[in-house]
């Protein structure tokens, strides 16, 4: 006869794979908490750079995880890892956000704040930030899928294979799209800088 | 004979080296064997890595959202207000300001009207018409 009932050892969630956690999360919220910890920063970063606003990034990140939690019972890993599924939700919500923003143009608050802070910054920092903003503006002019690719590459640091799973393309197709995207971006930036040079020359002449 | 890495492969390798490796040194190493043209992309890749350097969400936000997800306890109202308030369209603020100003003007006019009315009642009555 057993005097003491043996209690099962608590599972260390951090050692489990995403697929195992997803299975557990269907019945146990703690498992979803671990998935949340793994991906919240990445999803926040993806949304932040797609919207350009910390407030909207918080709002959309909350919606991504609320939706993922509500639908985790329906998620099945048919060659689509949990990470890719989560990014697809984030992408869809961000696309809806852009569609709504297209109807009413709102300048992100950060633009004012950054502008004010830079007013007191040394010249070289202002120039540097201006260049980076020019680059971000050029990225924003790219087609939707190319912007998504650049965010997943630079912000989230994903490999071509992982990006392929999210964007439903092959690894080779992503590699090729990345090459074309960088070439288009480089050409556009060279066009901008040559326009600026022309302006400067004209100013010097007059 | 050395086989040259195709440009699309080189660009992917350079980016991955820049992001996951030790920065510029690894980028140059990844560009070795690549066409000369590959290095013309390097300044832009460095710029992209700086322009899209990861940001950290606030600890309060992450904690509150986790609590909301796991316990169903809603995030504090102040947090939601902080999200909503800056998104109110400037036109909305302009309308609210306009209505407030109009209200104040009407109140002032009404006050002035009341003062004049009380003064005119103290004056002697004018003679009725026709007398």
Interface residues (C-beta under 8 A of the other chain):
Chain A: X29 X30 X32 X33 X36 X37 X40 X41 X44 X45 X48 X49 X54 X55 X56 X57 X58 X59 X61 X62 X65 X66 X69 X104 X106 X109 X131 X132 X135 X136 X139 X150 X151 X153 X154 X155 X157 X159 X160 X175 X176 X178 X179 X182 X185 X186 X189
Chain B: X7 X8 X9 X11 X12 X15 X16 X19 X20 X40 X41 X44 X45 X47 X48 X49 X50 X51 X52 X54 X55 X56 X57 X58 X61 X62 X65 X66 X68 X69 X70 X75 X82 X83 X86 X87 X89
